[in-house]
Each structure stands twice: as C-alpha cells, then as structure tokens.
Amino acid sequence: MDFNNVQTIYMQIVDWVFEQVLKGAWNAGDKIPSVREAAVRFEVNPNTVMRSYDYLQQREIIVNRRGIGFYVAPEAKEVIMAIRKKQFMEVELPLFFKNITLLDIPMEEVMQQYKEYKQ
C-alpha cells in the first residue's frame, strides 16, 4: 500500500478496510487479517494497525473474538456507507459545488456526465 501524506496511516488502513467491505471482498462474518499479518502487509508498526482496528471496533465495523481474531461485523457495510455518505455530503460535495461554480459548469453538463458514468 502506498501511503499518502494527507491522511494519517492508521486512517488509510481504516479506509482500506472500508473498501474491502464495500467492494464485497469481505462480507459479514469473514475473518480479517490479524494485527501482525496486517502490520507485515503494510510494513507498519503493529500499534498502528491496532489503532485502526480499535477505531473500527468502536464503530462496530469489526468485532474481536478473543483468541480467534477479528471479524467483519454483521452491519459493517451499512455503517461504512453511513460514515462515507456523511463525509461525502459534508466535505466532498461542498468542494464539488465550489468547483463547478468557479469553473462555470452548468448542472446540465454535470448530469450528462453522471448519466454516461452510470452506463
């Protein structure tokens, strides 16, 4: 994984977990990599991975089954979608509106691009 300088590493790992669930690579009840396995995979300190997993546990996206490992929680996908939607609506959408206004792009042109994207 190539980490960027914009976001903390532990949150980039959280986003990676979000992606795995949203794209269906991991489903409710699936076992996820252990802290040690993830640390090796991402070439980071295990404490960084544990911080990511703590964040995910607090939001009930993953559950820890003591002695067995971490698993995707039953409602993980819905929780992730709610988190991502909130972020999109509060951060990304206002920036999008700012840019189309500054660039004087009509909403009809945006809608046409959206229709083409959906196809």
C-alpha positions in Angstrom: 0.0 0.0 0.0 1.3 3.4 -0.9 0.6 5.8 1.9 -0.1 9.5 1.3 1.0 12.4 3.4 -2.5 13.9 3.5 -4.1 11.4 6.0 -2.7 9.5 9.0 -1.5 6.0 8.2 -4.0 4.4 10.6 -6.9 6.1 8.9 -5.6 5.0 5.5 -5.7 1.4 6.8 -9.3 2.1 8.0 -10.2 3.3 4.5 -8.6 0.1 3.1 -10.8 -2.0 5.3 -13.8 0.1 4.3 -13.0 -0.6 0.6 -12.7 -4.4 1.2 -16.2 -4.5 2.7 -17.8 -2.1 0.2 -16.5 -3.9 -2.8 -17.5 -7.3 -1.4 -14.1 -8.8 -0.8 -15.0 -9.2 2.8 -18.5 -9.9 4.0 -20.2 -10.0 7.4 -18.7 -12.8 9.5 -15.5 -13.0 7.4 -12.2 -13.2 9.3 -9.8 -10.3 8.6 -6.0 -10.3 8.8 -4.6 -10.3 12.3 -2.8 -7.2 13.6 0.5 -8.9 13.0 -0.4 -10.0 9.4 -1.7 -6.5 8.5 1.4 -4.9 10.0 3.7 -7.1 7.8 1.5 -6.5 4.8 1.5 -2.7 5.2 5.1 -2.5 6.6 3.9 -0.6 9.6 4.2 -0.9 13.4 1.6 -3.3 14.8 0.5 -0.5 17.1 -0.6 1.5 14.0 -2.8 -1.5 12.9 -4.2 -1.9 16.4 -5.2 1.8 16.4 -7.0 1.2 13.1 -8.7 -1.9 14.5 -9.7 0.0 17.7 -11.3 2.7 15.5 -13.2 0.0 13.5 -14.3 -1.8 16.7 -15.6 1.4 18.3 -17.8 1.9 15.2 -18.9 -1.7 15.2 -17.4 -2.4 11.8 -15.3 -5.3 13.1 -15.6 -7.5 16.2 -12.9 -9.2 18.2 -13.5 -12.8 19.1 -10.9 -13.3 21.9 -8.3 -15.8 21.0 -9.7 -16.3 17.5 -9.3 -13.0 15.7 -11.1 -10.1 14.2 -14.2 -10.5 12.0 -16.4 -8.3 9.9 -19.5 -7.2 12.0 -23.0 -8.1 10.7 -23.9 -4.4 9.9 -20.5 -3.3 8.8 -21.4 -2.4 5.2 -24.3 -0.2 6.3 -22.2 1.5 9.0 -19.4 2.2 6.5 -21.9 3.5 3.9 -23.3 5.9 6.5 -19.8 7.1 7.5 -18.8 7.6 3.9 -22.0 9.3 2.9 -21.7 11.8 5.8 -18.1 12.5 4.8 -19.1 13.0 1.2 -22.0 15.3 2.0 -20.0 17.4 4.4 -16.6 17.6 2.7 -16.5 16.4 -0.9 -19.9 17.7 -2.1 -19.3 21.3 -1.0 -15.9 21.2 -2.7 -17.6 19.8 -5.9 -20.2 22.6 -5.8 -17.5 25.2 -5.3 -15.5 23.9 -8.3 -18.4 23.8 -10.7 -19.4 27.3 -9.7 -15.8 28.6 -10.1 -15.5 26.8 -13.5 -19.0 27.9 -14.6 -20.0 24.3 -15.4 -23.8 24.1 -15.9 -25.6 21.4 -13.9 -27.0 20.0 -17.2 -23.4 19.2 -18.2 -22.7 17.6 -14.9 -25.9 15.5 -15.2 -24.9 14.4 -18.7 -21.6 13.2 -17.4 -23.3 11.4 -14.5 -25.7 9.6 -16.9 -22.7 8.5 -19.0 -20.9 7.3 -15.9 -23.8 5.2 -14.7 -24.0 3.3 -18.0 
